[in-house]
Amino acid sequence: MKRNVLTVPVRKVHGAASEAVQDFVAVEEPLEIRIGDRPLSITMRTPGHDLELAAGFLFGEGILGGAADIERLDAEGGNRVTVTLGSRVEVDNARLQRNFYMSSSCGVCGKASIDAVHATGCTMLPRDGFVVAAQFVHGLPAKLRESQAVFDRTGGLHAAALFDGDGSLRSVREDVGRHNAVDKVIGAEVLAGRTPLARTILLVSGRASFELVQKAAMAGIPVLAAVGAPSSLAVDLAQRFQMTLLGFVRDGRFNIYSGSWRVQ
């Protein structure tokens, strides 16, 4: 198993004094995702939960609809995942030829319009009476922080956590990329056959981007909460799909940018 943390020599400065010590840093390495023998994507990620990352990414892009569409899922050579789709799964080869590229900061480059999300088969989130208490939302960052094992050692990772409507924590994943952490969380649910993720809340440790709203909407997650700010396109997309989007969830406060009817 590849390590997700390394030690490096550093010189720590305290005012005018300094000392040589060993410090921890989060590992960042490329992962190639392939469909059969066709390269599809390269993402810079923190090793760990790579199969979930690949499944979550393909699910979020509408390439597969669930675990039943996967015939095989293989980790090869430490930095490659090959996905073999079932014989009945139809793949748009023209889409695959444009070779997605992701980085740890930008998400899926070239994803420029809300119409493109509609094209992946994303549907409107239901107004089914699911609500969350504001007091519960205030407690989410602390629950996330308590579960960030690698962040405690490095201080250099994003995290995503999935909560049930009753407040119980379902899963947490960490990565150098916000979108990778979300793909890992959603991918675990996809592989377990638990999508769509109705009546759940997704919390991310950074800002809420267009890509993160897209991934949550594709998974059927009705509430996306972010410790940081949302982008304008993230707000537009959340409003279009009737998602509850919360920003600046920290220090006993938060803003509701969309879907206020789910917060009481």
C-alpha positions as CSV (number, residue, x, y, z in Angstrom):
1,M,0.0,0.0,0.0
2,K,1.3,3.4,-0.9
3,R,1.9,5.9,1.9
4,N,-0.2,9.0,2.1
5,V,2.3,10.8,4.4
6,L,6.0,11.4,4.2
7,T,8.6,12.8,6.6
8,V,10.9,15.6,5.3
9,P,13.7,17.6,7.0
10,V,12.8,21.2,7.7
11,R,14.2,24.1,9.7
12,K,11.7,25.5,12.1
13,V,12.0,29.1,12.9
14,H,10.8,30.6,16.2
15,G,11.5,34.3,16.2
16,A,15.3,34.6,16.0
17,A,15.9,31.0,16.8
18,S,15.7,28.0,14.6
19,E,16.1,24.2,14.8
20,A,16.3,21.2,12.4
21,V,13.4,18.8,12.7
22,Q,11.5,16.2,10.8
23,D,8.0,17.3,9.6
24,F,5.1,15.5,7.9
25,V,3.8,16.3,4.4
26,A,0.9,14.9,2.5
27,V,1.8,12.8,-0.5
28,E,0.7,14.0,-3.9
29,E,1.1,11.7,-6.9
30,P,-0.6,11.3,-10.3
31,L,-3.4,8.7,-10.8
32,E,-4.3,7.6,-14.3
33,I,-7.9,6.4,-14.7
34,R,-8.6,4.1,-17.7
35,I,-11.6,2.6,-19.2
36,G,-10.4,-0.7,-20.6
37,D,-7.2,0.1,-22.6
38,R,-8.3,3.8,-23.1
39,P,-6.7,6.5,-20.9
40,L,-9.4,8.8,-19.6
41,S,-8.1,11.0,-16.9
42,I,-5.0,12.0,-14.9
43,T,-5.6,13.5,-11.4
44,M,-3.1,14.6,-8.8
45,R,-4.2,12.9,-5.6
46,T,-3.2,11.6,-2.2
47,P,-2.8,7.8,-2.5
48,G,-5.5,5.8,-0.8
49,H,-9.1,4.8,-1.7
50,D,-8.1,5.0,-5.4
51,L,-10.8,2.6,-6.6
52,E,-13.4,4.7,-4.9
53,L,-12.0,7.8,-6.5
54,A,-12.2,6.3,-9.9
55,A,-15.8,5.1,-9.4
56,G,-16.9,8.4,-8.0
57,F,-15.3,10.3,-10.9
58,L,-16.9,8.2,-13.5
59,F,-20.3,8.3,-11.7
60,G,-20.1,12.1,-11.4
61,E,-19.4,12.4,-15.1
62,G,-22.4,10.2,-16.0
63,I,-20.2,7.5,-17.6
64,L,-21.6,4.9,-15.2
65,G,-24.9,4.7,-13.4
66,G,-23.9,2.5,-10.5
67,A,-21.9,-0.5,-9.3
68,A,-23.8,-2.8,-11.6
69,D,-22.2,-1.1,-14.6
70,I,-18.7,-2.2,-13.5
71,E,-17.4,-5.6,-14.5
72,R,-13.9,-5.2,-13.0
73,L,-12.1,-2.5,-11.1
74,D,-8.3,-3.0,-10.9
75,A,-5.5,-1.0,-9.2
76,E,-2.4,-1.4,-11.3
77,G,1.2,-0.4,-10.5
78,G,0.2,1.9,-7.7
79,N,-0.8,4.9,-9.8
80,R,-3.3,3.5,-12.3
81,V,-6.9,2.3,-12.0
82,T,-8.5,0.4,-14.9
83,V,-12.2,0.2,-15.1
84,T,-13.8,-2.6,-17.1
85,L,-17.4,-1.7,-17.9
86,G,-20.2,-4.3,-18.4
87,S,-21.0,-5.3,-21.9
88,R,-24.4,-3.6,-21.8
89,V,-23.0,-0.2,-20.9
90,E,-23.0,2.2,-23.8
91,V,-20.0,4.6,-23.9
92,D,-19.9,7.8,-25.9
93,N,-16.5,7.4,-27.5
94,A,-16.5,11.0,-28.7
95,R,-16.7,12.1,-25.1
96,L,-13.8,9.9,-24.1
97,Q,-11.6,11.2,-26.8
98,R,-11.4,14.6,-25.3
99,N,-9.4,13.2,-22.3
100,F,-10.4,14.9,-19.1
101,Y,-7.5,16.4,-17.1
102,M,-7.8,17.2,-13.4
103,S,-5.4,18.9,-11.1
104,S,-5.4,19.1,-7.3
105,S,-6.7,22.7,-7.4
106,C,-9.0,23.2,-10.4
107,G,-11.2,20.1,-10.7
108,V,-12.3,19.1,-14.2
109,C,-10.9,21.6,-16.6
110,G,-13.1,22.7,-19.4
111,K,-16.4,22.0,-17.6
112,A,-17.8,25.4,-18.5
113,S,-21.6,25.4,-18.5
114,I,-24.6,24.2,-16.5
115,D,-26.0,22.8,-19.7
116,A,-23.2,20.3,-19.8
117,V,-24.4,18.9,-16.4
118,H,-27.9,18.4,-17.8
119,A,-26.3,16.4,-20.6
120,T,-24.8,13.9,-18.2
121,G,-28.3,12.9,-17.0
122,C,-28.4,14.8,-13.8
123,T,-32.0,15.2,-12.5
124,M,-33.7,17.7,-10.3
125,L,-33.4,17.0,-6.6
126,P,-36.8,16.3,-4.9
127,R,-38.6,18.5,-2.5
128,D,-39.5,15.6,-0.3
129,G,-39.7,17.2,3.1
130,F,-36.1,16.5,4.1
131,V,-34.9,19.2,6.5
132,V,-31.9,19.7,8.7
133,A,-31.7,21.7,11.9
134,A,-29.4,24.8,11.9
135,Q,-27.9,23.6,15.2
136,F,-26.9,20.4,13.6
137,V,-25.2,22.3,10.7
138,H,-23.2,24.3,13.2
139,G,-21.7,21.1,14.6
140,L,-20.6,19.6,11.3
141,P,-17.1,21.2,11.0
142,A,-16.1,19.9,14.4
143,K,-17.2,16.4,13.5
144,L,-15.3,16.6,10.2
145,R,-12.2,18.0,11.9
146,E,-12.2,15.2,14.5
147,S,-12.1,12.6,11.7
148,Q,-9.2,14.1,9.7
149,A,-6.4,11.7,10.7
150,V,-3.9,12.7,7.9
151,F,-4.7,16.4,8.3
152,D,-3.7,16.2,12.0
153,R,-0.2,15.0,10.9
154,T,0.3,17.3,7.9
155,G,-2.1,20.2,7.9
156,G,-2.2,20.0,4.1
157,L,-5.3,18.1,3.0
158,H,-8.9,18.8,2.1
159,A,-11.6,16.6,3.4
160,A,-15.2,15.6,2.5
161,A,-17.7,14.0,4.9
162,L,-21.1,12.4,4.3
163,F,-23.7,12.6,7.1
164,D,-27.1,11.0,7.4
165,G,-30.1,13.2,8.2
166,D,-30.0,12.1,11.8
167,G,-26.5,13.5,12.2
168,S,-24.5,10.3,12.1
169,L,-21.2,10.3,10.1
170,R,-21.2,7.9,7.3
171,S,-17.7,8.4,5.9
172,V,-14.8,10.8,5.6
173,R,-12.1,11.0,2.9
174,E,-9.0,13.2,2.6
175,D,-7.0,14.3,-0.4
176,V,-4.9,17.1,-1.7
177,G,-7.8,18.0,-4.0
178,R,-11.3,18.9,-2.9
179,H,-12.8,17.2,-5.9
180,N,-10.8,14.0,-5.2
181,A,-12.0,13.8,-1.6
182,V,-15.6,14.1,-2.8
183,D,-15.1,11.5,-5.5
184,K,-13.8,9.1,-2.9
185,V,-16.7,9.6,-0.6
186,I,-19.3,9.3,-3.4
187,G,-17.4,6.4,-5.0
188,A,-17.5,4.4,-1.8
189,E,-21.3,4.7,-1.8
190,V,-21.5,3.9,-5.5
191,L,-19.5,0.7,-5.1
192,A,-21.7,-0.3,-2.1
193,G,-24.9,0.2,-4.2
194,R,-26.2,3.0,-2.0
195,T,-26.9,5.7,-4.6
196,P,-28.8,8.0,-5.0
197,L,-27.8,9.6,-1.7
198,A,-31.1,11.1,-0.7
199,R,-31.5,12.6,2.7
200,T,-27.8,13.1,3.3
201,I,-25.5,16.1,3.8
202,L,-22.1,16.5,2.2
203,L,-19.6,18.8,4.0
204,V,-16.4,19.9,2.3
205,S,-13.5,21.6,4.1
206,G,-12.8,24.3,1.5
207,R,-14.9,26.3,-0.9
208,A,-17.8,25.1,-2.9
209,S,-17.0,25.1,-6.6
210,F,-19.2,24.3,-9.6
211,E,-17.6,20.8,-9.9
212,L,-18.5,19.9,-6.3
213,V,-22.1,20.9,-6.7
214,Q,-22.2,18.9,-9.9
215,K,-20.8,15.8,-8.2
216,A,-23.2,16.1,-5.3
217,A,-26.2,16.6,-7.6
218,M,-25.3,13.6,-9.7
219,A,-25.2,11.5,-6.5
220,G,-28.6,12.9,-5.4
221,I,-27.2,14.7,-2.4
222,P,-29.7,17.4,-1.4
223,V,-27.5,19.4,1.0
224,L,-24.0,20.6,0.3
225,A,-22.2,22.5,3.0
226,A,-18.8,24.2,2.7
227,V,-16.5,25.7,5.3
228,G,-15.5,28.3,2.6
229,A,-17.3,30.4,0.1
230,P,-19.2,29.2,-3.0
231,S,-18.5,30.4,-6.5
232,S,-21.2,32.2,-8.6
233,L,-21.5,29.2,-10.9
234,A,-21.9,26.9,-7.9
235,V,-24.8,28.9,-6.7
236,D,-26.4,29.0,-10.2
237,L,-26.1,25.2,-10.5
238,A,-27.4,24.6,-7.0
239,Q,-30.4,26.8,-7.7
240,R,-31.1,25.0,-11.0
241,F,-31.2,21.6,-9.4
242,Q,-32.9,22.6,-6.2
243,M,-29.9,21.8,-4.0
244,T,-29.5,23.4,-0.6
245,L,-26.1,25.1,-0.7
246,L,-24.5,26.4,2.5
247,G,-21.3,28.4,2.7
248,F,-19.0,29.7,5.5
249,V,-20.1,27.0,7.8
250,R,-17.9,27.8,10.7
251,D,-17.7,29.6,14.0
252,G,-21.5,29.2,14.7
253,R,-22.7,30.8,11.5
254,F,-23.4,30.0,7.8
255,N,-25.0,31.5,4.7
256,I,-27.8,29.7,2.7
257,Y,-27.3,30.4,-1.0
258,S,-30.0,28.0,-2.3
259,G,-32.7,25.7,-1.0
260,S,-33.4,27.5,2.3
261,W,-36.6,25.3,2.8
262,R,-34.4,22.4,3.9
263,V,-32.9,24.3,6.9
264,Q,-35.0,25.0,10.0
